[in-house]
Amino acid sequence: MYRVFSKLQGGRICGRVTGAFASRENVGLSVAADGVVVGRRSQQHDVGLLSLPTCPSNIYHVSARSYSQNTKSTRLLGLSPEEFADYLKNKSIRRCFAVFDHEERKVKFSHPEIEELGALFSSENADFKNHEVVFLQLGIRTNCLMGAIVWQSCRGQAQGGIKYWHYPTMEAFLRDGLRLATTVGIKAALAGLWVGGAKGLIAKPREPKFSMPDFRQDLFFDYGDFVTSLNGCFVACEDIGVNLVDLNNVHSRTRYVSGVSEDLGGCGNPSEHTASGVVRAMEGALDFMGMGTLEGKSIAVQGAGNVGRVLIDRLLDMDVGSIYVTDVHRNQLDTVHDMFSQR
């Protein structure tokens, strides 16, 4: 059962809804786990509890995707990242790569043992757009699987954030990297930045050890060593699951990183700039549609992390009507609730 804090009749924090909630007057949501609504209205109303046993047809639950669509199934693609890491260790392979040969128009692999992954690198896969190279390596200290995927470097040195995430299969791991590397490249081009599109990935282990500070530090030391070994063809920065401390640990092992803390000469947390861009985009969309300003509007925010919190703070300062927030981690929503419930 999905839960979402939802505005019933207005007010600041307006109750908890079991199921999924949407209203044409407000906003439709895609709810993956729990959500919280923060916001304010000029009038105060009582908080109520609403139970919805069924889900409206215009609400879609986000569940584990089927990543095998339009892809020839292979044993390696079906392995979890941990199982794939064990497979590489058993084959005495610590690092490997797949590179696209533009002359022969096909992907070549560093080791025949990983050629099964080639089922994903074909024109039949919409996520593969002749990406230049996929690098994979096992962490020196942690043995965790990490990757760097470069889409195109024709506009400059490839750059992308490090995403630290749970992946059910290698197909999910690689598809996510391929898709996000392409997205970074397109966004950079639209912004007029002379950098190439790329993406860093770290498969989060499922064992409890991943939450231990010493293990986490070693993990990002490993990623820094990995980036250094690529000799500048990939520049890493912060993304989902990574914070400034993690990025500083990466920086301690490589110079090919951006967005480190200000005391190390970097720009610090990029969330302020990202949130500003989101606000400007919403304002631009409303202006284009002739719908006025953000004041009084109901806003849906997917993700209650670094960017989401800054975004919520700014939206509340702009007198929006209410804000609906969802996140896959309940603790993130609890933090948002504590930060903004009195505003």
Buried (B, 14 or more C-beta within 10 A) or exposed (E): EBBBBBBBEBBBBBBBBBBBBBEEEBBBBEBBBBBBBBBBBEEEEEBEEEEBEEBEEEBEEEEEEEBBEEBEEBEBBBBBBBBBBBBBEEEEBEBBBBBBEEEEEEBBBBBEBBBBBBBBBEEEBEBBBEBBBBBBBBBEEBBBBBBBBBBBBEBEBBBBBBBBBBBBBBBBBBBBBBBBBBBBBEEBBEEEBEBBBBBBBBBBBEEEEBEEEEBBBBBBBBBBBBBBEBEEBBBBBBBBBBBBEBBBBBBBBBEBBBBBBEEEEBEBBBBBEBBEEBBEEBBEEBEEEEEEEBEEBBBBBBBBBBBBBBBBBBBBEBBBBBBBBBBBBBEBBBBBBEBBEEE
